[in-house]
Amino acid sequence: MKRTISAEVGKGSVNHNSRKFKAANVDPERTHLNLEYCNESIKQVYHKLFDEALERYNAKQTRSDRRIDNYYEKICTGKQERPFHELIIQIGNRDDTGSGTEIGEQAKAALDEYYQGFRERNPNLYVFSAHLHMDEATPHIHIDFVPFTTSSKRGLDTRVSLKQALAAQDFRGGTRGATEWNQWVLAEKKELAIAMFRHGFEWEQKGTHEEHLSVIDYKKQERAKELAAVEEKLADRSAEFKTLTKRINNLEDGEQSYQDMEDKLAHDPEYQLPEPQGLMSAKSYKAKFAEPLVKRLKKLVISLLVRYFKVQDSYYRLNKTNGELYSDNEGLARSNDRLKEENAALREQNKDYSLIRKVFGSKQVDNLVAQAREAQQAKRRQHQRSYDYER
């Protein structure tokens, strides 16, 4: 089931989004179906984000007219930056994905899944108000956020900046049409397309030359993510193995040191008793040679015992860790092999899929896929009705 994705710049009416007042296009009987993710005071958000930076900035100013008393008011009255931005994102339209319909509920689930990862994807966009509306014609989300940068070399070191916030997330302006905002919006649409696929939708991209996100493309994308995660774990395990090897080598060096010490005890004059001098008494010999040697030997024995028990404990723990790492590595290697096989199979399926589209035509194949999905959805609905009836 193909549906378009629309992403628009909103007016940012937080009171309307939170339904403190309701416009004429709102159905109050469905307002309880809306989802409110967050609704913070923007003034409090500005204090949270910028007060420390504002204090640092004002402390550097030697002229009182350059100090900033209220950063929020300065941004509101200035012309360079907006105090916040709003993204409205929607699946389909009122004719094919209306609120209050079964398809509308599927769209709601996809939008909800999409929003759950929004903050993690956008660490430089502070979301202070986000609402999913089901009481208007089509399900959609309003996301209001304050864009900020933390490495500014002018003004406050942490300040409002949409351009720098998106640049920090690797969206940098190119051609006239490829602005930071346009690149970011396209990336967010792709994230929504993935969530849509999980809920039975396919992104219909009108007016573009990009291919639709097919089932095989989606599976390849997911397998690639899994493969990357496995390879990262393997790299971590490899680093741990290197550390263990180094520690084991240190133990072997310790064994060599022990042998050197044994030779030293056997031959070094420091640890040997000299022959008694001609007229030296036993008492003098004991005090001058025997007792100092015994003290040195006692000190050495205590030191060796401490080192021995430390090495023994470390060796035991290293053997245990090594066994666990070996087992984990074997499991990761098997997962890696499985994912590589699945990726190879998916590449072959993709070739077959491309060949079918080329031979029979994209339109005919798309129609067949749509029919198959509709049949599958009908079967699921029939099964659900049977289940509800039995209950």
Stockholm file with secondary structure:
# STOCKHOLM 1.0

chainA/1-391         MKRTISAEVGKGSVNHNSRKFKAANVDPERTHLNLEYCNESIKQVYHKLFDEALERYNAKQTRSDRRIDNYYEKICTGKQERPFHELIIQIGNRDDTGSGTEIGEQAKAALDEYYQGFRERNPNLYVFSAHLHMDEATPHIHIDFVPFTTSSKRGLDTRVSLKQALAAQDFRGGTRGATEWNQWVLAEKKELAIAMFRHGFEWEQKGTHEEHLSVIDYKKQERAKELAAVEEKLADRSAEFKTLTKRINNLEDGEQSYQDMEDKLAHDPEYQLPEPQGLMSAKSYKAKFAEPLVKRLKKLVISLLVRYFKVQDSYYRLNKTNGELYSDNEGLARSNDRLKEENAALREQNKDYSLIRKVFGSKQVDNLVAQAREAQQAKRRQHQRSYDYER
#=GR chainA/1-391 SS CEECEEEEECCCCHHHHTTSSCCTTCCGGGGGGCEEEEECCHHHHHHHHHHHHHHHHHHHCSSGGGCCSCHHHHHHHCSSCCSCEEEEEEESCTTTSCTTSHHHHHHHHHHHHHHHTHHHHCTTEEEEEEEEECSSSSCEEEEEEEEEESCCSSSCSSEECHHHHHHHTTCCCCSSSSCHHHHHHHHHHHHHHHHHHHTTCEECCTTCCCCCCCHHHHHHHHHHHHHHHHHHHHHHHHHHHHHHHHHHHHHHHHHHHHHHHHHHHHHCGGGSCCCCCTTCCHHHHIIIIIHHHHHHHHHHHHHHHHHHHHHHHHHHHHHHHHHHHHHHHHHHHHHHHHHHHHHHHHHHHHHHHHHHHHHHCHHHHHHHHHHHHHHHHHHHHHHHHHHHHHC
#=GC SS_cons         CEECEEEEECCCCHHHHTTSSCCTTCCGGGGGGCEEEEECCHHHHHHHHHHHHHHHHHHHCSSGGGCCSCHHHHHHHCSSCCSCEEEEEEESCTTTSCTTSHHHHHHHHHHHHHHHTHHHHCTTEEEEEEEEECSSSSCEEEEEEEEEESCCSSSCSSEECHHHHHHHTTCCCCSSSSCHHHHHHHHHHHHHHHHHHHTTCEECCTTCCCCCCCHHHHHHHHHHHHHHHHHHHHHHHHHHHHHHHHHHHHHHHHHHHHHHHHHHHHHCGGGSCCCCCTTCCHHHHIIIIIHHHHHHHHHHHHHHHHHHHHHHHHHHHHHHHHHHHHHHHHHHHHHHHHHHHHHHHHHHHHHHHHHHHHHHCHHHHHHHHHHHHHHHHHHHHHHHHHHHHHC
//
